[in-house]
Amino acid sequence: MKVLEYAVNVEIPAGTSGKTVTFTPPAGVVIGCAIFKVGGENSGFVSAKITTDSNEDVSPLTHIDNYRDREAGYIAGKKPLLLDTQGKSYMVTITSNANFDTDLKAQLVLVYENDNTKSQC
């Protein structure tokens, strides 16, 4: 079975300003992503980034709303990426210049290429 999505949960407790989660997604080509979030009231500037485990930017630190799911078709609504994961480890970081007033629960969703013209063997 071909993987089409992979999700990474990030929970940041109230009173802290951020968290980094390391993950190893299945091998394949990721073509888009989105971060869905609940809670996380914050008076500061909240940003997110995705990096390799050697801290190279896959998607640089930008306002977390840059990772929102847009009002478009499923694929077109995601933040574009072109990442061949190759079974390597990555990190997602969500951070703010102020502590969160409430717990933030977020989920990074990676969307894989779905090219049915290629063999799935």
N, C-alpha and C positions, 0 to 999 in steps of 0.2 A: 504494500500500500504506500502510495506517495504522500509525503507530508505536505500540506498546503498552508498550514498555520502553526505558529509556535508562540506560546505565551509565557511571559516572565512577570511574576508578581513582585511589587515593591511596596512595603509598608513602612511609613515613617511616623513614629509616635509624636504626639503633641509635645512641644517643648524642645524639640531638636530641629536642626536646619537641613538635614539631608541624609541620603543613604546611597551606597553603591552596592549593586547585586551582580555577582559573577554568574554567568550561565554558559552552557554549551549546547547550542541548538543543533538539530539534525543537519547533516551535510545537505547542501543544495544551494540554489541561487535565490536569495531574498531580494524581492523587487519593491517592497514597500513596508511601511510600519506605521503604527499609531500608538499613542498612549491614551488610555481611558482612565479617568480618575474620579474618585468620590472623596468628599471631605477636603481636608488640607487648607482650612482657612488660614490666610497668610497675608500680612500687610507688606511683605517684601516682594522682591522680584524672583520668581521661581523659574528655574531653568532645567534642562535635561540634555544629556548627551549619551552617545553610544561609542565605546572605544574597544580596541583589541585588548587582550590581556597584557600587552606591552605598552598600553596607554596611547596608541595611535588613534586619532579620530576616525571613526566610521561615519558618524554624524556629529558635527561639532556642537559645543554648548550654545544653545539658543533658548529663547523663552519657551516654556513647556507648551504653550498654545500652538507653536509651530509643529508640534507632533499630534495635534488634534485630528480626528476623523472629519474630513470635509464633507459638505453636502454635495456629493457626486456619486457615481457608481462605485461599487465596492473597491475595485483596484484604483480607479482614478481618485478616490477620496483619501488615499493614504499618502504619507510623506514618502516621496520616491527614494529608493535605495537601489544599489546594484552591488550586492555582496555575495560572493561565493564563500559560504561559511566553512567548508572543508573540514567540518568536525572540530574546529578550533573554539577556544573559549573567548567570550566577550564580556563587557561590563556595561550596565546601564546605570547612570548616575542621575539622581534628581536632587537638586540643591536649591537653597534660597539664601538671600542675604539677611533674612530674619527667621526666627524660630516659627514653626507652625503652631497655630493656636488650637487646632484640632488634628486628630490623626488623619494622615493621607493614605488612602489605599489606591494604588495605581497598578495598571497592567500594561506592559509593553507587548504589542501583538506584532509579530513578524509575519509577512505574507510572502510565500514562496512562488516562484515561477510555476505556471501550470501549462507546460508545453506538451500537449498530447501527441505531437508528432514524433517525440523521442521515445525510445524504448524504456520501459519501466523495469527492466531486468537488472 
